[in-house]
């Protein structure tokens, strides 16, 4: 049974989320403020965290930064009324894996949760896949799920790692945003297509010598992205 931590200060919404998640078979724990959410994430180690941004005591950004800095690698889905592009970019940059804006549909939220869990705890990789691959001075170990650049470890959020794998497996072929949304996040809603662009920007920031002039993670105009070794 997968464990989900809901950090949400609206008691009615938190109750509704807990009820729907438990009906789907998840074990659920709820926190009503930032400090409590941070403590429960550390102690309980949920398989997935649903995190509001506007929380008393400590906002969601600070909670997320603290967890990622401590090595918490479980997926985090931000759930908030703040739907501006800048808010999403900040969330992804701090290590969020997906972003749902209130009001939202329960079925869509459940589908995204399932997709995140499937990607981070699910299917085993084929045994024929080579354990490590290189491009430039970056080495990706699929088995250990680690990335190094010039021999120095680089932290990637779970969905950043999955996005990198999706590009690697195409061996230079172009991947459209829609394909990447389906493969990595498990859905293809147009309203969240910027999710791919934001995660690509983060991969470039972490793995390219000059993110403004990338040599490996390339944009193909009107088509998508590809990885050049």
Beta strands, then each sheet from edge to edge (+ up, - down):
strand 1: 3-7
strand 2: 27-31
strand 3: 48-51
strand 4: 75-80
strand 5: 98-101
strand 6: 132-135
strand 7: 138-141
strand 8: 146-149
strand 9: 152-153
strand 10: 217-220
strand 11: 224-227
sheet 1: 2+ 1+ 3+ 4+ 5+
sheet 2: 6+ 7- 8+ 9-
sheet 3: 10+ 11-
end
